[in-house]
Amino acid sequence: MEIGKRLKNARESIGYTLEKASQESGIGQSSLSEFENNKREPKFSHLSKLAEVYRKTIEFFLTDKLLPEEIMLWRDEPGTDEERKKTEVEFKQLCQQYHNLEILMDEVKEPRLSAPDINEIEKFDYDQAELFAKKVQDIFRLGDVPIASLKRRLEEVYYIKIFYLDFSGSAISVVSKEFGPSILLNAKNKQWRRSYDLAHELFHILTWNIFRGKNTIADIDEDKLANAFASRLLMPEESIKDRVKQSLNDEGQTSLDKLDDIAREFDVSLDALVYRIARLFKIQKDETDKYLDAAKRLAQTHKPRPSYEPARLPERYCDLAQRALNEGKLSLMQFAKYMGISYKKAQEYLAEDEDFKDEKISISVT
């Protein structure tokens, strides 16, 4: 593909008009148009600035490789096309940087993910989604309270790339031939919402080849299956039944306060727990609706749950970047870009490590 077409593709992928690209880059509209139409060759300084604005590498404009078509699967898209494209481009850039670090440090990992027993969309119903969640819980060794170890195991054992950014919408998932399975979560959402979104997007990752087989876009039925999977994964039947039975009084009743404690333990909303209990204990819809109304009133009187601010970048990503810097495989400028920090801050990382990297530890073996 000619460089002009790549420049135009990069601009359109982030949702910029020529006017917007000119404002962001400081390069005149007429020059940008000439670059895109191959009427004028851009200088290296032009490519460097446009790579920064479009969130691409300079190599992207110079390579002859075909551009991969990635399907970004959204949950709650932003209201504007420009914001959607900008978020997708930023997410993809982070994924590519992560993959570059893996290549630099010779630590490219092949995710070994579980696949459903069913590979036909028509046969995938809610019961199958829940059975698949049970299989994933067991194979991933998530234990009695899955959320306690879910994110760590997805990142460190199954090498799914998980990032957090501030954006409109809940989450994005993608399975790329270039950089593998990745998930983007909204850092502004409450902690329990991020947990649910993570489990929801995991379903899309694990069933990608089934539902994306013909490059189709997700419909509402797939999202409902993902919800059923997430509910079962985060709130295992045996665990929830056990906790609920422990909370019952002599008359076989429990309180919303006690259920709220259970919801906090499993890092789900009280509403989600009530729905799950209704399904497990076969509670009628009118009774369920009554409990949901009471749960909403309770939420208005309770103090909000504490919700930690997640780190933007995965720990493994940061560790790879730090080691690449120490071994001279990444310049300070590149390190600053990859970590999203200033050049001055990047220098501190190097200075902090110099005093300790040669430290020896003595261990007496008896």
C-alpha positions as CSV (number, residue, x, y, z in Angstrom):
1,M,0.0,0.0,0.0
2,E,1.3,3.5,-0.9
3,I,2.3,5.8,1.9
4,G,-0.4,8.3,0.9
5,K,-3.1,5.6,1.4
6,R,-1.6,4.7,4.7
7,L,-1.7,8.3,5.9
8,K,-5.3,8.6,4.8
9,N,-6.2,5.3,6.5
10,A,-4.5,6.4,9.7
11,R,-6.3,9.7,9.7
12,E,-9.8,8.1,9.0
13,S,-9.2,5.4,11.6
14,I,-9.0,8.0,14.3
15,G,-12.0,9.9,13.0
16,Y,-10.1,13.1,12.0
17,T,-11.0,15.4,9.1
18,L,-8.1,17.1,7.3
19,E,-8.9,20.2,9.2
20,K,-8.7,18.4,12.6
21,A,-5.5,16.6,11.6
22,S,-4.0,19.9,10.6
23,Q,-5.0,21.5,14.0
24,E,-3.5,18.6,15.9
25,S,-0.3,18.2,13.9
26,G,0.5,21.8,12.9
27,I,0.9,20.7,9.3
28,G,-1.2,22.6,6.7
29,Q,-4.3,21.0,5.2
30,S,-3.0,21.4,1.7
31,S,0.2,19.6,2.6
32,L,-1.7,16.8,4.3
33,S,-3.9,16.4,1.2
34,E,-0.8,16.3,-1.1
35,F,0.8,13.7,1.1
36,E,-2.4,11.5,1.0
37,N,-2.7,11.8,-2.8
38,N,1.0,11.1,-3.3
39,K,1.5,14.5,-4.9
40,R,4.3,15.3,-2.4
41,E,6.6,13.2,-0.3
42,P,6.4,13.9,3.4
43,K,9.6,14.5,5.3
44,F,10.6,12.3,8.2
45,S,9.6,15.1,10.6
46,H,6.1,15.1,9.1
47,L,5.8,11.3,9.5
48,S,7.1,11.5,13.1
49,K,4.5,14.2,14.0
50,L,1.6,12.4,12.2
51,A,2.6,9.1,13.8
52,E,2.2,10.8,17.2
53,V,-1.2,12.4,16.3
54,Y,-2.6,9.3,14.6
55,R,-1.2,7.0,17.4
56,K,0.8,4.9,14.9
57,T,4.4,4.0,14.5
58,I,6.5,5.5,11.7
59,E,7.1,2.0,10.5
60,F,3.3,1.8,9.9
61,F,3.6,4.4,7.1
62,L,6.7,2.8,5.5
63,T,6.0,-0.9,5.5
64,D,4.6,-2.9,2.6
65,K,2.6,-5.3,4.8
66,L,-1.1,-5.5,4.4
67,L,-3.2,-3.6,7.0
68,P,-4.9,-6.1,9.3
69,E,-8.7,-5.6,9.6
70,E,-9.5,-5.8,13.3
71,I,-13.0,-6.2,14.7
72,M,-13.4,-4.1,17.8
73,L,-16.3,-5.5,19.8
74,W,-17.9,-2.7,21.9
75,R,-20.1,-2.9,24.9
76,D,-22.0,0.5,25.1
77,E,-20.5,2.5,22.3
78,P,-19.8,6.2,22.7
79,G,-22.3,8.7,21.4
80,T,-20.0,10.0,18.6
81,D,-18.1,8.2,15.9
82,E,-15.1,10.4,16.5
83,E,-14.8,9.3,20.1
84,R,-15.3,5.7,19.2
85,K,-12.5,5.8,16.6
86,K,-10.2,7.7,18.9
87,T,-10.6,5.2,21.7
88,E,-10.1,2.2,19.3
89,V,-6.9,3.7,18.0
90,E,-5.5,4.4,21.5
91,F,-6.4,0.9,22.6
92,K,-4.8,-0.7,19.5
93,Q,-1.7,1.3,20.0
94,L,-1.4,0.1,23.6
95,C,-1.8,-3.5,22.4
96,Q,0.8,-3.1,19.7
97,Q,3.2,-1.6,22.1
98,Y,2.7,-4.5,24.5
99,H,3.4,-6.9,21.7
100,N,6.5,-5.0,20.7
101,L,7.8,-5.3,24.2
102,E,7.1,-9.1,24.1
103,I,9.1,-9.3,20.9
104,L,12.0,-7.2,22.2
105,M,12.3,-9.3,25.3
106,D,11.7,-12.6,23.4
107,E,8.6,-13.3,25.6
108,V,5.9,-13.7,23.0
109,K,3.4,-16.0,24.6
110,E,0.7,-18.1,22.9
111,P,-2.6,-17.9,24.9
112,R,-4.0,-21.3,25.6
113,L,-7.6,-20.5,26.1
114,S,-10.6,-22.8,26.7
115,A,-13.1,-23.2,23.9
116,P,-16.8,-24.1,24.3
117,D,-17.9,-27.7,23.6
118,I,-20.4,-26.2,21.1
119,N,-19.2,-24.5,18.0
120,E,-22.6,-23.8,16.4
121,I,-24.3,-20.5,17.2
122,E,-27.8,-22.0,16.9
123,K,-27.1,-24.5,19.7
124,F,-25.6,-21.9,22.1
125,D,-28.3,-21.1,24.7
126,Y,-28.3,-19.7,28.2
127,D,-27.8,-23.2,29.8
128,Q,-24.8,-23.8,27.6
129,A,-23.4,-20.4,28.5
130,E,-23.6,-21.3,32.2
131,L,-22.1,-24.7,31.6
132,F,-19.2,-23.1,29.8
133,A,-18.7,-20.7,32.7
134,K,-18.5,-23.6,35.1
135,K,-15.9,-25.2,32.8
136,V,-13.8,-22.0,32.7
137,Q,-14.0,-21.6,36.5
138,D,-12.6,-25.1,36.9
139,I,-9.9,-25.0,34.1
140,F,-8.8,-21.5,35.1
141,R,-8.7,-22.6,38.8
142,L,-10.6,-19.5,39.9
143,G,-11.7,-21.0,43.2
144,D,-14.7,-20.3,45.4
145,V,-14.7,-16.5,44.7
146,P,-13.6,-16.2,41.1
147,I,-13.2,-12.4,41.0
148,A,-10.4,-12.6,43.6
149,S,-8.0,-14.2,41.0
150,L,-9.7,-13.7,37.6
151,K,-7.8,-10.7,36.3
152,R,-4.4,-11.9,37.6
153,R,-4.8,-15.3,36.0
154,L,-6.1,-13.9,32.7
155,E,-3.0,-11.6,32.5
156,E,-0.3,-13.8,34.0
157,V,-1.3,-17.4,33.0
158,Y,-3.4,-16.9,29.8
159,Y,-1.6,-13.7,28.6
160,I,-4.7,-11.7,27.8
161,K,-3.8,-8.0,27.5
162,I,-6.1,-5.9,29.8
163,F,-6.0,-2.1,29.8
164,Y,-7.9,0.7,31.5
165,L,-8.7,4.0,30.0
166,D,-11.2,6.9,30.6
167,F,-13.7,6.8,27.7
168,S,-17.4,6.8,27.1
169,G,-18.7,3.2,27.0
170,S,-18.0,0.1,29.2
171,A,-15.6,-2.2,27.4
172,I,-14.0,-3.4,24.2
173,S,-12.7,-6.8,23.3
174,V,-10.6,-7.9,20.3
175,V,-8.8,-11.0,19.2
176,S,-6.0,-9.9,16.8
177,K,-3.8,-12.1,14.6
178,E,-1.1,-9.6,15.3
179,F,-1.2,-9.1,19.1
180,G,-3.7,-11.7,20.4
181,P,-6.7,-11.4,22.7
182,S,-7.1,-8.0,24.5
183,I,-9.7,-6.2,26.6
184,L,-10.2,-2.5,27.4
185,L,-12.2,-1.5,30.4
186,N,-13.5,1.9,31.5
187,A,-11.4,3.1,34.4
188,K,-14.2,5.5,35.5
189,N,-16.7,2.7,36.1
190,K,-17.3,1.4,39.6
191,Q,-15.2,-1.6,40.6
192,W,-18.1,-4.1,40.5
193,R,-19.0,-2.9,37.0
194,R,-15.5,-3.3,35.8
195,S,-15.5,-6.9,37.2
196,Y,-18.7,-7.7,35.4
197,D,-17.5,-6.2,32.2
198,L,-14.3,-8.2,32.4
199,A,-16.2,-11.5,32.7
200,H,-18.6,-10.4,30.0
201,E,-15.7,-9.6,27.6
202,L,-14.0,-12.9,28.5
203,F,-17.0,-14.7,27.0
204,H,-16.5,-12.8,23.7
205,I,-12.8,-13.6,23.7
206,L,-13.4,-17.3,24.3
207,T,-16.1,-17.6,21.7
208,W,-14.6,-15.3,19.2
209,N,-14.2,-17.8,16.4
210,I,-17.8,-18.9,16.8
211,F,-19.5,-15.6,16.7
212,R,-16.9,-13.7,14.6
213,G,-16.4,-16.6,12.1
214,K,-17.8,-14.7,9.2
215,N,-16.8,-11.2,10.5
216,T,-20.4,-10.7,11.8
217,I,-21.1,-8.0,14.3
218,A,-22.5,-9.0,17.8
219,D,-26.2,-8.9,18.2
220,I,-28.3,-8.7,21.4
221,D,-28.5,-12.5,21.7
222,E,-24.8,-12.8,22.0
223,D,-24.7,-10.1,24.7
224,K,-27.4,-11.9,26.7
225,L,-25.3,-15.1,26.5
226,A,-22.3,-13.1,27.6
227,N,-24.3,-11.8,30.6
228,A,-25.4,-15.4,31.5
229,F,-21.8,-16.5,31.3
230,A,-20.5,-13.6,33.4
231,S,-23.2,-14.1,36.1
232,R,-22.4,-17.8,36.4
233,L,-18.6,-17.2,36.4
234,L,-18.6,-14.5,39.0
235,M,-21.3,-16.1,41.2
236,P,-20.8,-19.9,41.1
237,E,-23.9,-21.9,42.1
238,E,-22.3,-23.8,44.9
239,S,-20.7,-20.7,46.5
240,I,-23.8,-18.5,46.3
241,K,-26.1,-21.2,47.7
242,D,-23.7,-21.8,50.5
243,R,-23.4,-18.1,51.4
244,V,-27.2,-17.6,51.2
245,K,-28.0,-20.6,53.4
246,Q,-25.5,-19.4,56.0
247,S,-27.3,-16.0,56.1
248,L,-30.8,-17.5,56.8
249,N,-32.5,-17.2,60.1
250,D,-34.6,-19.9,61.8
251,E,-37.6,-19.0,59.6
252,G,-35.5,-19.4,56.4
253,Q,-35.3,-15.7,55.8
254,T,-32.4,-13.4,55.1
255,S,-32.0,-9.6,54.9
256,L,-30.9,-7.3,52.1
257,D,-28.1,-6.1,54.3
258,K,-26.7,-9.7,54.5
259,L,-27.2,-10.1,50.8
260,D,-25.3,-6.9,50.2
261,D,-22.4,-8.3,52.2
262,I,-22.4,-11.3,49.9
263,A,-22.5,-9.1,46.8
264,R,-19.5,-7.2,48.1
265,E,-17.6,-10.4,48.7
266,F,-18.1,-11.5,45.1
267,D,-17.7,-8.0,43.8
268,V,-21.0,-7.8,42.0
269,S,-23.9,-5.4,42.4
270,L,-26.8,-6.3,44.7
271,D,-29.1,-6.3,41.7
272,A,-27.0,-8.9,40.0
273,L,-26.9,-11.0,43.1
274,V,-30.7,-10.8,43.5
275,Y,-31.2,-11.9,39.9
276,R,-28.7,-14.8,40.4
277,I,-30.5,-15.9,43.6
278,A,-33.9,-15.8,41.9
279,R,-32.6,-18.1,39.2
280,L,-30.9,-20.5,41.6
281,F,-33.8,-20.7,44.1
282,K,-36.5,-20.4,41.5
283,I,-38.1,-17.3,42.9
284,Q,-41.1,-16.0,40.9
285,K,-40.8,-12.8,38.8
286,D,-43.2,-10.7,40.9
287,E,-41.3,-11.6,44.1
288,T,-37.9,-10.9,42.3
289,D,-39.2,-7.5,41.2
290,K,-40.2,-6.7,44.7
291,Y,-36.7,-7.5,46.1
292,L,-35.1,-5.5,43.3
293,D,-37.1,-2.5,44.2
294,A,-36.1,-2.9,47.9
295,A,-32.5,-3.3,46.8
296,K,-32.6,0.0,44.9
297,R,-34.0,1.8,48.0
298,L,-31.2,0.2,50.1
299,A,-28.6,1.4,47.7
300,Q,-29.8,5.0,48.2
301,T,-29.3,4.8,52.0
302,H,-26.0,2.9,52.0
303,K,-22.6,4.5,51.7
304,P,-21.1,3.8,48.2
305,R,-18.7,0.9,48.1
306,P,-15.0,1.9,48.0
307,S,-13.7,1.6,44.5
308,Y,-10.0,1.6,43.8
309,E,-8.6,3.4,40.8
310,P,-7.1,0.7,38.5
311,A,-3.6,1.0,37.0
312,R,-3.8,2.0,33.3
313,L,-1.2,-0.5,32.2
314,P,-0.8,-4.2,33.1
315,E,2.0,-5.2,35.5
316,R,3.6,-7.5,32.9
317,Y,3.6,-4.7,30.4
318,C,5.4,-2.4,32.8
319,D,7.9,-5.1,33.8
320,L,8.7,-5.8,30.2
321,A,9.2,-2.1,29.5
322,Q,11.4,-1.7,32.6
323,R,13.6,-4.6,31.6
324,A,13.8,-3.5,28.0
325,L,15.0,-0.1,29.2
326,N,17.6,-1.6,31.6
327,E,19.0,-3.8,28.8
328,G,19.3,-1.0,26.3
329,K,16.6,-2.4,24.0
330,L,14.3,0.6,24.6
331,S,15.5,4.2,24.6
332,L,14.4,6.6,27.3
333,M,12.3,8.4,24.8
334,Q,10.6,5.2,23.8
335,F,10.2,4.1,27.4
336,A,8.5,7.4,28.2
337,K,6.1,7.0,25.3
338,Y,5.2,3.4,26.1
339,M,4.6,4.2,29.8
340,G,2.7,7.4,29.0
341,I,5.0,9.6,31.1
342,S,7.4,12.5,30.6
343,Y,11.0,12.1,29.6
344,K,12.0,13.5,33.0
345,K,9.9,10.9,34.8
346,A,11.4,8.2,32.6
347,Q,14.9,9.3,33.8
348,E,13.8,8.6,37.4
349,Y,12.9,5.0,36.5
350,L,16.4,4.5,35.3
351,A,18.0,6.2,38.3
352,E,15.9,4.3,40.8
353,D,17.0,1.0,39.3
354,E,20.7,1.6,39.0
355,D,21.4,1.3,42.7
356,F,19.7,-2.1,43.0
357,K,20.1,-4.1,39.8
358,D,23.5,-5.4,40.8
359,E,22.6,-6.2,44.4
360,K,23.4,-9.8,45.3
361,I,21.4,-11.9,47.8
362,S,23.1,-14.5,49.9
363,I,21.1,-17.6,50.8
364,S,22.4,-20.2,53.2
365,V,21.4,-23.7,52.2
366,T,21.6,-26.3,54.9
